[in-house]
């Protein structure tokens, strides 16, 4: 195949924007060809956030670059809906570091409009509007005129995403957009991407290792299995059918409950009465400290009037409650 893309079906009613047909990706040519992933038949739909997951070095970046047209497939095709303009179909955010630190955030975001500019490279009204919309959508108004050299890693990542959003493409591909960021920035970026997919009817695919966030926020998961195929489906389905466990072989972490498994070394059972987040965090503290929370126990704890009651004694905090349990 000479081109990375082939315009395919023309059904304007289908939400599918991109698909692959017997796609194989990798490096090299001829006898030096190295296939990393093969025989892939995948589909990206409008209005969905898809998290692409798998162990390190298994080919996530290679597939993303192939889907973006930055790398030629070894075999098979990448197909776009004919309703999509091939030249303006996909925006990409890769892991490459920005080098031109003399620019402001707004100037970097402006680069997203370059595919739409004429020979004079002057922005039209529509271009300026798209730039300002992207700034607002990524909550970057306070940072828009700051030098990117003054931005934190999380802020710079948001600027890079804003540049891709300003490009106004139906498909957005991102490679590890939350890598090396703190929890607050990771949650913010994932939340923004989910909103963009749903509010603007975009198809957003991101490679990520954020298992906890992907399970809570992705509409669909692409998961590379050990045999080089890609399992796709709802996060919950891939948890319940054991696919995640087979791929990651999680040790001590139970995906079904979303918790680390603790050994009840105290050899003591506790019945816990309550509900809501206080119940959940109390149960977490008890199990982490070696107690077994069960209905089958004469010892019980209850949360009443902002206090934990144990053996008719009130406790203002879990710390003092655990001290009382240790001494009983």
Order of alpha helices (4+ residues) and beta strands (2+ residues): beta-beta-beta-beta-beta-alpha-beta-beta-alpha-alpha-alpha-beta-alpha-beta-alpha-beta-beta-alpha-alpha-beta-beta-beta-alpha-beta-beta-beta-beta-alpha
